[in-house]
Amino acid sequence: METITITVADDRLSKLKEIAADFDVTLEELVCLTIENLLLQPEAVFRQAMEYTLNKNRELYQRLA
Protein backbone atom coordinates (compact mmCIF):
# COMPACT_ATOMS: atom_id res chain seq x y z
CA MET A 1 0.00 0.00 0.00
CA GLU A 2 1.23 3.49 -0.80
CA THR A 3 0.62 6.83 0.84
CA ILE A 4 -0.42 9.86 -1.18
CA THR A 5 -0.50 13.53 -0.31
CA ILE A 6 -3.01 15.91 -1.85
CA THR A 7 -3.60 19.64 -1.62
CA VAL A 8 -7.14 20.63 -0.70
CA ALA A 9 -8.54 24.13 -0.36
CA ASP A 10 -9.30 25.08 3.23
CA ASP A 11 -13.04 25.36 2.64
CA ARG A 12 -13.12 21.90 1.00
CA LEU A 13 -11.13 20.37 3.85
CA SER A 14 -13.55 21.84 6.36
CA LYS A 15 -16.48 20.37 4.44
CA LEU A 16 -14.78 16.94 4.27
CA LYS A 17 -14.15 17.02 8.02
CA GLU A 18 -17.79 17.93 8.57
CA ILE A 19 -18.99 15.04 6.41
CA ALA A 20 -16.62 12.61 8.16
CA ALA A 21 -17.94 13.73 11.54
CA ASP A 22 -21.54 13.29 10.33
CA PHE A 23 -20.75 9.69 9.35
CA ASP A 24 -18.67 9.12 12.49
CA VAL A 25 -15.56 8.12 10.54
CA THR A 26 -12.09 9.58 10.30
CA LEU A 27 -11.19 11.86 7.43
CA GLU A 28 -8.88 9.16 6.07
CA GLU A 29 -11.67 6.56 6.21
CA LEU A 30 -14.05 8.92 4.40
CA VAL A 31 -11.53 9.57 1.62
CA CYS A 32 -10.69 5.86 1.25
CA LEU A 33 -14.38 4.89 1.11
CA THR A 34 -15.07 7.61 -1.42
CA ILE A 35 -12.20 6.44 -3.63
CA GLU A 36 -13.42 2.84 -3.41
CA ASN A 37 -16.91 3.96 -4.37
CA LEU A 38 -15.55 5.93 -7.32
CA LEU A 39 -13.51 2.96 -8.54
CA LEU A 40 -16.53 0.65 -8.37
CA GLN A 41 -18.94 3.09 -9.96
CA PRO A 42 -17.96 2.67 -13.62
CA GLU A 43 -18.62 -1.07 -13.42
CA ALA A 44 -21.98 -0.47 -11.75
CA VAL A 45 -22.92 2.18 -14.31
CA PHE A 46 -21.94 -0.16 -17.15
CA ARG A 47 -23.94 -3.02 -15.64
CA GLN A 48 -26.98 -0.79 -15.22
CA ALA A 49 -26.78 0.37 -18.85
CA MET A 50 -26.29 -3.19 -20.07
CA GLU A 51 -29.27 -4.48 -18.05
CA TYR A 52 -31.44 -1.62 -19.29
CA THR A 53 -30.53 -2.35 -22.91
CA LEU A 54 -31.06 -6.10 -22.54
CA ASN A 55 -34.43 -5.63 -20.84
CA LYS A 56 -35.53 -3.03 -23.38
CA ASN A 57 -34.65 -5.29 -26.30
CA ARG A 58 -35.55 -8.64 -24.72
CA GLU A 59 -38.52 -9.25 -27.04
CA LEU A 60 -36.44 -8.47 -30.13
CA TYR A 61 -33.64 -10.79 -28.97
CA GLN A 62 -36.17 -13.60 -28.37
CA ARG A 63 -37.63 -13.22 -31.86
CA LEU A 64 -34.15 -13.26 -33.39
CA ALA A 65 -33.07 -16.35 -31.43
N, C-alpha and C positions, 0 to 999 in steps of 0.2 A: 504494500500500500504506500502511496506517496502523499506528501503534504503539499497543498497549494496555498498561495497567498493571493488575495484579490484586493483591489482598491474599491471601496464603496463610499458613495457620498454620505455625509453625516446624516442627512434626513432619511436616506434609505436604510442606513444601519439602525437608526432609531425605530423605524417601522418594522424591520426584521426582528429586532429585540422584542418589540411589542407583540408581534405575532407569535414568537416563540413562547413568550410568557402566557399568552392566551391558551396555547396548546400544552402548556406545562412541560416543555422540552427545552433543552439547551439550544443556543444559537447554532452550534455545530450540528446537532441532531436535525434541526429544521432544515438547514442547508443540504445536508446529506439526503434527507428524505425527499426534498424538492428535486434534487439532481436525479435520484432514482426514479421518481415519478416522470420527470422529463425524458429520461432514457427509455422508459417503458411505453410512453405515450405514442410514439410513431407506430409501434406494432399494434397497439390497441386501435388506433385510428384506422390503420390499414385493414385490420380484421373487421371493424365496423363497416367500412366501405365495401369490403368484399361480401360480407353477409347481406348487406342491403341490396347489392347488385344481384347476388344469387337468388334472394327471395323475390326481388322484383321480376326477374326473368325466369323463375322456376317453371312456369307453364310452357314457355317457349322451349326451354331446355328439354322438358319432358316430351314435347311433340317432336323435337329433333332427334331424340334418342331412339 
